Amino acid sequence: MARKGRDISGWLVIDKPAGPTSTAVVNKVRWALNAKKAGHAGTLDPEATGVLAVALGEATKTVPFVTDALKCYAFTVRLGQATNTDDAEGEVIATSDVRPSDDEIKAALGAFVGDILQVPPQFSAVKIDGERAYKRAREGEEMDLAARPLWVEELVLTDRPDPDHVALEMTCGKGGYVRAIARDLGAALGCFGHVTQLRRLWSGPFEASEGLSLDAVEALARTPDLDAHILPLELGLADLPELRCTPEGAARLRNGNPGMVLAADVEYGDEAWASLDGKAVAVGVYKSGELHPNRVFNP
């Protein structure tokens, strides 16, 4: 049965509060806009705050490009304690009286920059034999999770409010767990550590400072004023080169066929998107003057 609602496409940027899950935020936005289809670009833990970009309609086809983009997190680490969840929601499982100096912390951060391998937290959405790790962890099972590659562009100390806490800011690629950074930094410093506060400042082209609060979404629900905050779906393609096409090329692309695009600074085999009058037509692979589509946008 077809889902009811409006065929509405674009992005609505939410400044998520602590508490609700990312899925709950998406459901609230879908209801408020009476949208037929919605999804989000990158999960935030319930207690985390900050930018949650909600994709609507055709914009859901651009979600992978936003999740692959760089994102920035500001977070606070509680030193001297390890928890079973690597955040303040869990049970304290180890303690230490060691408190490293600012210089020791700064020196340790270098090991977490660049191409690193990171073991996800036990309480995470990683799948083990088809089941989420957090479900097994809740039952008391301790799993041997495989390390995953992560690109960390920057990790800096921004504040040291007291000996027990350190504020950090990290810019990283897809798939990073801030809780794992806190856990591993604490281990490297010999003092344990877990996250107490986490905020995603920006994700790809979207910034928390420009996001709507959930209260605002509720207040503006089902009104044109909320529609006015919807951003173009093309923002989700910001990291890909844009190739312009003719109306004839657009018609071929929308039918799933290779379409002619105007020359641009792209190389054979590059991924790019084609536009007509500034509107996205398709995403695909550039080959000898044509785009071979793998995602097509319906106007």
Secondary structure, 3 states (H helix, E strand, C coil): CCCCCECCCEEEEEEECCCCCHHHHHHHHHHHHCECCEEECCCCCCCCEEEEEEEEHHHHHHHHHHHCCCEEEEEEEEECEEECCCECCCCEEEECCCCCCHHHHHHHHHHHCEEEEECCCCCCCCEECCEEHHHHHHCCCCCCCCCEEEEEEEEEEEEEEECCEEEEEEEECCCCCHHHHHHHHHHHHCCCEEEEEEEEEEECCEEHHHCECHHHHHHHCCCHHHHCCCECHHHHHCCCCEEEECHHHHHHHHCCCCEEECCCCCCCCCEEEEEECCEEEEEEEEECCEEEEEEECCC
